[in-house]
Amino acid sequence: MIIPCIDLQGGKAVQLVRGRRRALAVKDVLGLLDRFRGYPIVHVIDLDAAMRKGSNAAWIKRLCRRAECEIRVGGGIRTVERAARILSWGATKVIVGSSAFDGERVNRDFLAALRRRVGRKRIIIALDTEGGRIVVRGWRERLRLRPGEVIPELEPFCSGFLSTFVDNEGSMKGTDLSWFRTLRRATPLPITAAGGIRSMREVHVLEKIGMDAAVGMAIYTGKLALARTGLRIQSPQ
């Protein structure tokens, strides 16, 4: 299954290359809900909050309240209270990344508190990697940890994982399917793959190994055509 992504930065839906260089931007954020109508799940990520450069909370609230599909929200969720607030807006699940770790260890205290407050079924943990190691803080900090080392410890606190192959994110080079095959063997929980996915062949391969595909750049550029078109894309500003 394809899961379209809405990454928010400065009140626009953007696509970044490896989380750094802006490649494109969409002003009509709410219009994306119409474009993605028919897809059962949409990911909404607050990049500003993830990088501690602001917040797109107002947009997230509007997206959650208008959406006719399941909305999963991530980016800068550092407290239990913020997670609960986002869920109260209508988000189905929260995606927690950096806060799942405390230095080079799993942040069990935070995850246990989050599980008590919102329930395990409403938590997804992001295991984003670069060079095979977990990256946090908006992909700016690389830990020594590898996903396979921490997945068993994280499983009791979540309903699934989101794994972005940051090495190819936004590059339109395709993703690393062998990497995701290895990751699939590490846990029975659902995994959503992301990072460089550009073709239906990759989507089908991921589906065969039991993963959904979160797709951004390939959708926005038209490489993967959706049923509805006509969205205006801006050059970076």
C-alpha positions in Angstrom: 0.0 0.0 0.0 1.2 3.5 -0.8 1.0 6.1 2.0 1.3 9.7 0.7 3.4 12.0 2.9 2.8 15.7 3.8 6.0 17.1 5.2 5.4 20.6 6.7 7.9 23.4 6.8 7.0 27.1 7.1 3.4 26.5 6.5 4.0 24.7 3.2 4.2 21.0 2.2 7.7 20.4 1.1 10.0 17.7 -0.1 13.6 17.8 1.0 16.6 15.9 -0.3 18.1 13.8 2.6 16.3 16.2 5.0 18.4 19.2 4.1 17.9 20.8 0.7 14.4 21.9 -0.3 13.5 20.5 -3.7 9.9 21.6 -4.0 7.1 23.2 -2.1 3.3 23.3 -2.2 1.3 26.2 -0.8 -2.1 24.6 -0.9 -1.6 22.2 2.0 -5.3 21.4 2.5 -5.6 20.8 -1.2 -3.4 17.7 -0.7 -6.2 16.0 1.1 -8.3 16.2 -2.0 -5.4 14.9 -4.1 -4.9 12.0 -1.7 -8.6 11.1 -1.3 -9.1 7.4 -1.6 -5.8 6.6 0.2 -6.6 5.0 3.6 -3.6 6.5 5.4 -1.6 9.8 5.0 1.5 10.7 7.0 1.9 14.3 8.2 5.3 15.3 9.5 6.2 18.6 11.1 9.7 19.2 9.9 10.0 22.5 11.8 9.2 20.9 15.1 11.5 18.0 14.4 14.4 20.5 13.8 13.3 22.8 16.7 12.8 25.6 14.3 9.1 26.3 14.9 5.8 24.5 14.6 3.1 23.8 12.1 0.6 22.7 14.7 -2.2 24.9 13.3 -1.9 23.2 9.9 -1.7 19.7 11.5 -4.9 20.5 13.4 -6.7 21.6 10.3 -5.5 18.5 8.3 -6.6 16.1 11.1 -10.0 17.7 11.3 -10.7 17.8 7.6 -9.2 14.4 6.6 -11.5 11.5 5.6 -8.7 9.0 6.1 -6.4 7.9 8.8 -3.8 10.6 9.7 -0.5 9.6 11.3 1.4 12.6 12.7 5.1 12.9 13.6 7.8 15.5 14.0 8.9 17.0 17.3 6.7 14.9 19.6 8.9 15.2 22.7 6.3 15.1 25.5 3.4 12.8 26.4 1.2 15.9 26.5 1.9 16.9 22.9 1.2 13.4 21.7 -2.1 13.4 23.5 -3.0 16.8 22.1 -2.3 15.7 18.5 -4.5 12.6 19.0 -7.2 14.8 20.4 -7.3 16.7 17.1 -8.2 13.6 15.3 -4.9 12.0 14.4 -5.1 8.2 14.5 -1.5 7.5 15.5 1.6 9.5 16.5 5.1 8.8 15.2 7.8 9.2 17.7 11.5 9.3 16.7 14.1 11.2 18.6 12.2 11.0 21.9 12.4 7.2 21.8 16.1 7.5 22.5 18.1 8.9 25.4 21.6 9.2 24.2 22.6 5.8 23.0 19.8 4.0 24.8 16.1 3.4 24.4 14.2 6.0 26.4 12.1 3.5 28.3 10.7 6.0 30.8 9.3 8.2 28.1 7.9 5.4 26.1 6.3 3.7 29.1 4.6 7.0 30.1 3.4 7.5 26.5 2.0 4.0 26.3 0.2 4.5 29.6 -1.4 7.8 28.4 -2.4 7.0 24.8 -2.0 3.2 24.5 0.4 1.1 22.5 -1.9 0.8 19.5 -1.6 4.5 18.8 2.2 4.7 18.8 4.6 4.2 15.9 8.3 4.5 16.4 10.5 5.9 13.7 13.7 4.1 13.0 15.3 6.3 10.4 18.8 5.3 9.3 21.8 6.7 7.5 24.8 4.5 6.8 23.0 1.7 8.7 22.7 3.7 11.9 19.8 5.4 13.6 19.5 9.1 13.0 17.6 11.6 15.2 17.0 15.3 15.7 15.7 15.9 12.2 18.3 13.4 10.9 21.1 15.7 12.0 22.5 13.4 14.7 23.7 9.8 14.0 23.7 7.3 16.9 25.9 4.3 17.1 22.7 2.2 17.4 21.5 0.0 14.5 17.7 -0.9 14.2 18.2 -4.6 14.8 19.9 -3.9 18.1 17.0 -2.0 19.6 13.8 -3.3 17.9 13.3 -6.1 20.6 13.4 -3.4 23.3 11.1 -1.1 21.4 8.4 -3.6 20.4 6.5 -3.5 23.7 5.9 0.2 23.3 4.5 0.5 19.8 2.2 -1.0 17.2 4.7 -0.7 14.4 7.7 1.1 12.9 8.4 3.7 10.3 11.8 3.3 8.7 13.2 5.9 6.4 16.3 5.0 4.4 17.7 8.6 4.7 20.7 7.8 2.4 18.3 8.1 -0.6 15.5 10.2 0.8 14.2 12.7 -1.8 16.9 11.6 -4.3 14.7 9.8 -6.7 17.4 7.1 -7.0 15.2 4.3 -5.7 15.4 2.7 -2.2 17.5 -0.2 -0.9 15.2 -3.2 -1.0 17.8 -5.5 0.5 18.0 -3.2 3.5 14.3 -3.5 4.1 14.3 -7.3 3.6 16.9 -7.4 6.5 14.8 -5.1 8.6 11.6 -7.2 7.9 13.3 -10.2 9.5 14.0 -8.2 12.7 10.3 -7.9 13.9 6.9 -9.3 13.3 5.3 -5.8 13.8 4.2 -3.8 10.8 6.9 -1.7 9.1 6.3 1.3 6.8 9.3 1.8 4.5 10.3 5.2 3.2 13.3 6.9 1.5 13.8 7.1 -2.2 10.9 5.0 -3.3 10.2 5.9 -6.9 8.5 3.1 -8.8 5.6 0.7 -8.5 8.0 -2.2 -8.8 9.5 -1.1 -5.5 6.1 -0.7 -4.0 5.1 -4.2 -5.1 8.3 -5.7 -3.7 7.8 -4.0 -0.4 4.2 -5.3 -0.4 5.4 -8.8 -1.0 7.8 -8.7 2.0 5.0 -7.3 4.2 5.6 -3.5 4.2 3.7 -0.4 3.2 5.5 2.3 1.2 5.5 5.9 2.4 6.1 8.0 -0.7 6.8 11.7 -1.1 9.0 13.0 -3.9 7.9 10.4 -6.5 4.2 11.5 -6.0 4.8 15.2 -6.0 6.9 15.1 -9.1 4.5 12.8 -10.9 6.8 9.8 -11.1 4.2 7.8 -9.4 0.9 9.1 -10.8 -2.1 9.3 -8.5 -5.8 9.3 -9.6 -6.1 13.0 -9.1 -3.7 15.6 -10.5 -3.5 19.3 -11.1 -1.6 20.3 -7.9 0.6 23.3 -8.4 4.3 22.8 -7.4 6.6 25.7 -6.6 10.3 25.9 -7.0 12.2 26.2 -3.6 12.1 29.6 -1.9 
